[in-house]
Amino acid sequence: MKAKKIFMAALTAVLAVGMVFSCKGKDASSGGQVVNFWYWDDTASADYEVVIKEFEAANPGIKVQRSVTPWSDYWTKLQTALPTGTGPDVFWLNHPNAVSYLPTGHVMDLEPWAADIHYENFNERFYQPFTYQGKRYGVPFMWDDIILFYNKAAFDAAGLAYPTADWTWDDFYGAAQKLTVKDGNTTTQYGVLVQSWIQNGVGSFIYQNGGSVYSSDGTRLALNTPEAKEAVQKQLDMINAGYAPTQQIVSESTPETLFMSGQVAMMPGLSVRVSMFAEALGRDLRVAPMPRQKRQGTIYHNLGYVAAAKTKVPDATKKFLAFLASKRAAEIFSKTFTPCYTGASDAYFQEYTWADTKYIPESINYGFPLPVASKNAGAVYSLVDDEMSKIFAAAGQVGDKLADMETLVNAAIAK
């Protein structure tokens, strides 16, 4: 099975051992320059070995040392290391944390190096999250979005036509009802799995209904609207009617496990799950566009490479970033991730064309960037997901819960 799963969770200490190096700036054994590179997920370890080997061969005198730090410790280490210049020269950064890190002065402005990075090879949507005061600070790396996965065998058994790009909420929820199978009082197959998370679940439906998660300037949560309330309630209705598993059932397993085991017939989920789902379901796996309501909508997210402003090896860092931004690097990663480099993600999906993966790159055209607050974005992002999970756990009616949630979250943004 190809490693395509991006786990935002702690990795084992064994994986990290041997990759953490204390040398900074100079390689004492060779006299060359050392570029320290930090990231939080070891999924692409084999790819990075190839990338670094080729980069070092083309740049004698420069060594790249990788350090994999678990997500749970990654940001704490960065906060301590960047101000002192003892941390990485190049490191991963995501949407929510870019909002907090770019204004600090600890991340390097890459505009002077734009000609080497060749931003023209990337869609603007991918470097926009790493832009601050009109300047670009990041090299786009990989992207994902939310797509509708479904089990073809479940549709065949129910005698239902497969989802299409014209599916509305009525089609989606109607199919969820017909795909729900019971044995007495026991549900053996749920029609759909709904998720409380903004990125993976309810957020896309809010956008489909013409709503948004934050105000246009990101200074306040904007969920207490008719559009957002209707979208959330529609999700809760699936739980209330028994067409979707309760959040307790989901928490006792995982969304992916429930879908792969055949306990759920449809599931909006991260596009990078294709490989994992194909391993479990084989040719019964299918992909479809997310249903539309007032408009099409899905949430996309991408990671970027950034450089430390206090790097002691700026020239070597620039060369490494330029290689990471190259077509060759994108080709290496294209069997593990969906690269942001224009056209490079095609290779990721070509093995699974039978699953209609063509809909994944198409969906980015009507996607909305992962919504984040304009201040305290990382902490607020987690708070929003935590509060929304409470609403989904209670199910029932949304009532004034989104208004209460706004009050709590907006206070956190304003801190």
N, C-alpha and C positions, 0 to 999 in steps of 0.2 A: 504493500500500500504506500502510495506517495504521501509524504508528510506535507500536508497543506493546512493543517489546523493551527490557528493562531491562538494560543492559550495565553490570556492575560492573568496568569496565576503563577504561583511559586514553582520554580523548577527545582529539581533535586540538587543537593549540594555536590553530588558526584559529577554532574554535568558541568558545573561551574568550576570545579577544581582543575587547576592547570591552565585556565584561561584568564585568570586574574593576575596581572603583572603590575609591579610597583615602579618599574622603570619609566621615567618621564623625559621625553625630549630627545635624549641621546641613547644610542645602543652602545654600551660600554665595550662589548666584545668586538664590534666592527667599526666603531667610530661614526656610524651612519645615524640617520634620523629615525625616530620611532613615533608613529602615529597611533595613539591609543584610541580604540574604538569601543564604545559601550552600547549595548542593546539588552532587551529584557526577555527575548524568546529564542530558544535554541532550535526552532523548527528548521531554519535554513543553514544549519551548521555546515553541512556538506557543500552548499552553494558558496558560503563565505570562504571556505577553504580554497575553492577554485578561483573566486574573485581575487582574493588576496595573493594567491600564488601568481596569477597572471599580472596583477598590478606590480608586485615586487620584481618580477622578471623584466617588466618594461621600465622600471624605475630603480636601477641599482643604487644602493645606499639608503633606501627607505624601507623600513620594516613596519608592518601593521600588527598590532597586538590586540586581540579581541578579549573583551570581558563581558560575560553574560551575568547580569544581575537580576534576580527574580523581581517581578513587578512590585511585590510588596515592599521591597527595599530600594528599588531603583531611584525613586524620586527623592527619598531622604538622602541617599548618597550624592545625588546631583546637587541638591541644595547646599550640602556641606562642601563639596569639592570645587564647584565652578567659581565661587568668589575668590578662592585661594589659588586658582590655577593649577590644582593638583589632580584634577579629574580628567575626563576624556578630552581628546582633540575633536573627535567626531562622535555624535551620538544620535540615537533615535529620539524623535519627538512626535507627539500626536496632537490632534485638534485641541482638546480641552486644555492641555498643559501648555500649548503654544501661546495661548492668551496670557498666561501668567509669566512665562519665561521670556518672551521676546522684549517686553519693555524694561527688563532688568539691566540690560547692558552686558549680560553674561553670554549672550549668543551673538555670533559674528554676522554682520551685514555682508551679504554675498553679492551685492550689486557690482562691486569692483571686479568680481570674478565671473560676471554673467556671460561673457564671451566664451569662457572655458567650460561653463556648465551647459550652455546651449539650451536656455529655457524654451526656445522655439520648438523643442522636441516634446514638450509637455503641454497638455491642455491647461489653460489658466486656472480652471477650477481646482487643479491639484496643487498649485503653489500658492494660491490665494490664502489658505489657512495659515501659511507661514510667512505672511506679508504683514509688515508693521510700518505705519506712517509712510506708505508708498514704496517701501524697500523690501526686497525679497531676502529672507533669511534661511530658507530651506530648499533642499533638493528633493523633489517628490520621489517616493520609493514605490509603495504598493497601495492598491485600493481594494475596497470591497463595497458591496451594497446589499440591500435586502431584496430578495426575490422570493417568489412562491414556489416551494417544493411540493410535489404531490406524488402519491403512490398510484401508478397506473393500474395496478391490479385491483386496488380498492374501487377505483372508478368503474372498471370493467364489471366487477361483481355487483355494483349498484346500478349498472346500466346507464351510467351518466356520460354525457359528452365531456371531453377534456376541457380544461380552462383555456380561454383565448385572451388576446389583448383587448377584446371588447367587454370582458367580464366587468360587471358592476358589483357593488356591495350586495345587491339583491341576489345576483347569481352566486356570489361567494358564500353568503350565509345560507342560501337555499341548498347549496351543495353540502354544506357542513351538516345540515339536518339530515339529508338523505344518506350521507356517508356514516352516520352514527349507527352502530350496531349494538344491540343489547341481547343478552342471554338471561331472561328473567329480569331481575333487578340489577344485574351486573352489566356494565358497559364493557364490551370486548374491543370495540374500536370507536374512538372519538373522531368526529368529522374534521376537526381543526384544532390546532394548538395556538392559543393566544398568549402573548407575553406582555408583561407590564413595562419592560425596559423601553426607553425612548428609542434607542438605536435599533434594537432587534425586533421590537414589537409595535406598540401603539403609536409611536411617533410617525411612522409612514401613513397610518390611517388618518392622523390629525391633518397632515399635509394634503392627503387625498380629498378631505372634506373642506378644503379652503382655509384651514386654520394654520397656526404656527405655534411653536413652543415658547419662543421668546419674542419680545418686542424687536423691531427692526434694528435697534442699536444695541441689543443684548443686555440692556440695563434692568430688565424685569421679566419675570415669567409671565407668559400670556396664555395660560391654559383655561382661565375662567371665561370662556367664550362659548357661544352656542355651537360653533363648529367643533371645538375641542371636546366639549361635553358630550356631543352626539357621538363622536368617534370613540371616546372612552366607553360610553354606555353600550354601544354596539358590541364592543369586545366583552364587556361584562355580561351582556345578554347571552352570549354563547356559553359562558360558564353557568349562568342561571338556568338555562334550558337543558344543560347536560350535554351539549354538543362539543364542549371543550373541557379538558380536565381542569380540576381546581388547581389553584396555585400550590396547595399542599401536595397534591399528587406530583406536580411538576418538580417541586423542591425535593421530594423524596427520590427522584430519579434525575434526569436531565432532559431538556427539550429534545436534544438530538437522539438520545436513547429511546424515548417514546416514539419518535418518528421511525427510526431504523428498525425497531422491533415490531412495527406494524400496528401499534396501539393508537396511532394517529394517522389520518389519511392525508391531511394537508398541513403545511407548516411554513409560514413566512420565516425566512432565516438568512443568515449571512451567506453570500454567494460562494465564499471559499469553502463551504461545506460540501461542494460537489463531489470531490474525491471520496471523502468519508462516507457519504450517503450511497455513492455508487458501489463502494465496497460491500455495503450491507444489503442493498436492495437490487443490485444488478440492473437489468434492463427494465425493471419496474419503476426506476427513478425517472421522474420528469420534472422539468422546470417550466414555469409560466410567468408572464408579467404579473405584477401585483394588481389586484382589482382597482378599478377607478370609481370615483364618485363624482365630485364636482370637477376633478381634474386627475390626471395621473400623478402618482407621487411615490417616491421611495427615498430612503436615506442612504447616502454614501459617505464613506470615511476613508481617509488615506493617511499613511505615515510619511514622515520626511526625515532626511538626514540634515543635521545642523552641525555647526562648528562652534567650539568654545572661543569666546572673544579673547581669552588669555592664553590661547595656545602658544607654546614656545617654538612650534615648528609650522608657521603659517604656510610656507611654500609647499611643504610636504602634504599638509592638510588640504591645500587647494588642489593638488594633483590627485589625491585620493578621492575627494569629492567629485572632481571632473570624471574620474573613471567610474564612480558609482552612478553618475548621471549618463553614462554612455549606453549606446545600443548594445554593446557586448555584455555589459553587466546585466542589462534587462533580459537578454537572451538566456543568461545563466540562471536567473531567478524565475524565468517564465514557466518552469515545470513545478514550482513550489508556491509561488505567489502570482497575483495579477499585477504586473508592473505598471507604473504610471506612464512609462515611456510609450509614446503613441504607437499603436499597432502591436506592441510586444505581448499584450495579454492574450492574443489570439492563440498562441501555443498552449496556454494553460487550459483552454477549453476544447481544443480540437479532438482530444481523445474521447470526449463525451458528447460529441455532436448529436448522437442518437437520443440524448436526453433533452434536446432543444436548448442547449446552452447559449445559442445565438441571442436569446432574450436577455442575457446578463449584460453584455457590453451595450446593448441597445438601451437598457434601462437607465444607464448613467445619464442619458440625454434628458430625462425628465426627473432626475434626482435632485434632492436637496441636501446640502452639506450637513453633516452631523451638527445639530444645534447646540451651541454652548453659550454661556453667559459671558459678558464682557469683562467681568471682574470675578476673582476667586473661582475661576471656571472649573478647575479640577474638583474642588470640594463641593461646589454646587452641583456639578454633574452627578456625583455620587448621591447627594441628598435628594435630587429629583427622582432618581431611580428607586431609592429607598422608600420615599413617600408614595410613589405610584405603586410600588409593590404592596403596600398596606391597603391601598384602595382595591387592588385586584384580589388580595387575599380575603377581604370582606365580601367582595362581589356585591350582589344586590343593586341598589341604585346609587348613582354617583352623587346626586343631591348637591350639597354645598362643599363637598370634599375638595374640589379643585380650587375653590375660593380660599379655603383654609390652607391649602398647600401653597398657593400664591403668597399669602401673608408670610408664611414660614420661610419660603425660599427667597423672596425678595429682601427679607431682612438679612439673609446670608450673603446675598449679592452686594448689599450696601455696606457690609463690614469693611 
